[in-house]
Amino acid sequence: MSAVPPKTLTESANLNIKKWNPRLFFKEYGIVIALVLIIGLLSVISPAFLTFNNMMNVLRQVSINGLLAIGATFVILTRGIDLSVGSILAFSGVVTASLVQGGAYPEWIAIAAGLLAGLVLGWVNGFVVAKWYVAPFIVTLGMMSAARGLTFVYSDGRPIPGLSESFKWIGGGTLIGVPVPVWILLIVFALSSFLLYRTRIGRYVYAVGGNEESALISGVNVKRVKIIVYSLSGLLAGLAGIILTSRVTSGLPQAGSSYELDAIAAVVIGGTSLAGGKGRLWGTMIGVLLIGVINNGLDLLNVSSYYQLIVKGMVIVIAVLIDSKTTHKS
């Protein structure tokens, strides 16, 4: 027997109204609303904020964190953490700079070497986490120190200048009026979204983070999935290091310090749960933009960098508290 349809238009409208839940709506899109409100507030306080040049500057700056945050999203979805991306970024940057310097090697070889360096270090993280069952926090904390040490040893603790003009275009150039790093971020975001939402690996990432034992029983190769996500995180950190090296026109051994905190903050602010299994890449991108907009706005308002660190810390703590409260409720 089929269901009886509503008898009147009023009853039909009432049914539609009942389906809309404000609490769920703000839980899903609250971060977007917060971003819009902050942009509106800063545009009123500082007339220079909402100019085209400043917006392009914001997008160029957040592209580095965006790449790191995409990798961090995959890792956190599996209930992991990666504290080493800042150091991996620096190591990949100096490796690339050393090969580009003076035109010693073709640029594509230097870029490939930088990407490979990030991929290998990320793979090591994943291998130790998956095969030796060491906590991700400990493994990546150790890699954060080891990779930074490798960076200083490789570069002898000195910047590596003398990069070619064509290589500098990667981080400092524009294409159709939009910074090249932004185009790179958009391409990586599109490919990562396809991987996460349209492939078997993406489904396995959510399954491992949701319930690792159930995923294992269902035939998911949990170890392989973990190695893949940490390798991806390392690869994207390597790409970020190449872009940053190109933008600052030098391989800096101290580059990327504390970048992992911004990446993790963007992921959590964007709605990905630290408990794993729940999250979305578009939310991560909104989190990246939110952090970038706040940093840029505080700079325009001449707020001391010390206070900026306080604000950033408060944002991270609030995001984690919200995530914890949501996780316990669910």
N, C-alpha and C positions, 0 to 999 in steps of 0.2 A: 504494500500500500504506500503510495507516494505521499510526501509531506504536503500539508495544506499551505498554499502561499498566503502571504498577508492579504487581508481583505481591502485595506485602504492604503493610500499613499502615506498617510500619517504613521501607520504601523510600520511600513517599510522604512521610513526615515528614522523611526525610533530604534529599529534593529541596527541600522548603520551607525547611529550615535553610540549605541552600547558597545559596538566593536572597537571604538576608538578609546584607548586607555592612555590618559595623559602621563601617568607615571612611566609606562613602558616607552612612550614617545620621547620623553626627556632623558630616559636612560639610554635610548638608542642614539638620539641626535643632540643631546645636551652639549657635547663637545663642539659641535658645529655652531650651536647658538652662542656658546661662550666665545668662540673665535670671532663671530660676527660682532658681538657686543664690544669686545676688546678693540677690534679694528675701528669700529665706530667711535669709541671713546678716544683712542689715540689720534684719529683724524681730526677730532674737535680740539684736542689739547695742542697738537702740533700740526700746523698746516703743511709742513714738509713731509709728513708721514705718507699721505695718500697720493703722492706723485708717482708718475710712471718710473722714473729713474730709481726712486727709493724702493718701489715694489720689485723691480728687477734685481736690485741689490739684495733684498730680503730673500728672493728665490734663489739667487746664486749662493748665498750663504747657507741656506737650509739644505741645499742639494747634497752636501757632504753628510750631514746628519741623517738625511733621508735615506741614503744608501745604507748607512750603518743600521738604521732603524728597521729597514726591510729585512735585513739579515737577522736582526735581533728578534723580530716577530716570529720567524720560523723557529728559532731556538726556544723562545719562551712558550710557544704553542705546544712544544713537547715537554713542557715543565722543566726546562733548562734555563741556563743563564750564561752569558758570554761577557766576561769582564776584560777580555784581551783585545778587543777590536781597535782601541786607540793605539796600542803598541804595534799591532799588526799593520795598521795604517802607516805608521811611521817607518817600519821596516820596509814595506813595499815601496814607499815613497823614495827612500834613499837608494834602494836597489835600482829603481827606474832611473833616478837622477844620475847615478854613477855611470849608467850605460848610455844615457843621452848626452852627458857632458862632453863637450868638444866634438860631437858627432862621431864618437868612437864606434857606435853601432847604429843600424837603422832604428828609427823610432818604434816601429812595430815590434822589433825584438825586445827593446827596453820595456815596452808596455806589457808584452807577453810575460817577460820575466817578473815584473811587478805583480801581475795577476797570479802567476804561478806561486810566487812567494806567499801571498795571502792565502791561496788555496791550500798549500802544503801545511802551513801553520794551523789553519782551521781544521784540516783533516786530522792532524795530530790531536787537537782538542777532542774531536769526535771519537777518534779511536780509543783514547784513554778513558773517556766517559763511557763508551759503549762496551768495550772489550774488557776493561779492568774494573768497571763498576765504581769508579771514583766519582764523588760528588762534583757536578759541573762547576759549582762555586770555587772549589779547591783547584780543580784542573785549570780553569781559565784565569784564576788569580795567579797561579804559578806561571802560566803562559804570558800574562801581562808583564810580569817581571822579566821573564826569560827573553821575550821578543824585544823588550826595550833594551835589554843588555846587548842582544845581537845587533840592534840598530846602532848603538854607540860604538860597539867593536867594529862593525862594518864600515862606519863613516869616520872612525877615529874621533868621534865626538864633535865633528865639525860639519857645518853646512856644506852642501854640494851645489855650487852655482854653475854658471856657464851653460844653461839649457838653451836649446834652439828656439827660434821664434815660432816655428810651426808647432812645436810641442807646447809652448806657452798658450797657444790658441785653445787648447783643450779646456783649460781652466779659466782663461780670461777672455776668450772670444765670444762672439754672438752669431746666431744664425736666424735670419728673418727677425732681427730685433730682440730675440730671446737668448739669454746666456746659454752657451753650449752645455754646461753642467746640468742645466734644467732639462734640456732635451735628453741627456743621458739618463737622468733620474726618471723621466717619463717612460722611456723605453724599458728600463729595468723594472719599473712598477708594473707595466703592462705584461712583461714576460713573467714576473713573479706572481701576478694575479692569475695568469693562465696556469702556471705550475701548481698554485695552491688550490684553485677552485675547479680546474678542468682536467686534472690528471690523477692517476692512482696514488702517486707520491703525496700529493696534497691531502687526499683523504686519509692516508696513513699518518700524516703529521698530526691531524686532528685526533685520530684514533689513539695514537701513542700518548698524547697529552691528556686525553679524556680518561683513559683507563689502560695503562700499559699492560697489565695482566690479561685483560680481555682481548686487547689487540694481539698479543702473543698467541693466545689460544685460537684466535681467528685466523692465524696463519701469517700475520704481519711480521716481516723481518725487522724487529724493533732496533736491533743494533745497526743495521744498514741505514734505517731512517735517521737515527741520531748522527751517524757519521756524515750523511748527506747534508743535514741542516747546519751542522757546525762548519762543514767545508764551504757551504754556500755563504755563511756569515763571514768566513775568512776571505773568500773570493771578493765579496762586496766591500770588505774593509780594504782589500788591496786596490780595488777600483777607486775607492774614495781617496786612498793615499796618492794615487797617480794624479787625480784631479786636483787635490790640494797642493801637491808639489808643483804642478803646472801653474796654479793660480798664484802661489807665492814666489814663483820663479826660482825655487831652490829646494833641494832636499834637506829637510830639517830633522835632525835626530830627536828633537824634543816635541815634534808635531804630534797632535792627537791626544795630548794629555787630558784626561777626564772626559774625553768624547764618549766613552762607553756609558757614562751617566746620563748624558743628554739623549742618547739612543734608547736606553732602557726607559727613561722618563717618557719619551714620545710614545713608545709602545704601550705603556701602562695608561697614560693619559688618553690614548686612542681607544681604550676599551679592551685590550688583550689582557686576559687574566694571568697573573703570576702562577696560578694553580694549574695552568695548562688547559688545552682543549677548547678554549673559547677566545675568539679574537677575529679581527678583520684588518686587511691591509689598508683600506681606505681610512679607517680610523687612525691607524698609525701615521698616515700622511697628514691628517688634520692635527694630530699631536705634534708633529714636526713643525707644521706651520705656526701652531700656537706658541711653541717655544721660541721660534724665530721672530715672530711678531713682537712678543714680549721683550726679547733682547734688543731688537731694533728700536722699539719705542722707548725703552729705558735709556738707550744711547742717545737718541734725539733729545730726550729730556735732561741730558747731562747728569744722569744718576750714576753715582760712583759704582765701579765694578764690584766693590765689596758688598754693597746693598743688592746688586744684581744676583750675586751668589746666594744671598739670603732668600730672595724672592724665588729663585729657581729651586732651592731646597724645600721651601714651603709648598711649591706646586707639586714636587715629587711626593712629599709626605701625604698631602691631601689626596693625590691620585691613588696611592697605595692603600690609604684608609678606605677610600670608596670601593676599590677593588676587593679588599678584605671583607667589607660589609656585604657587598653583593655576593661574594662567594659563599659566605656563611648562610645568607638567606636562601640561596639556591640549593 
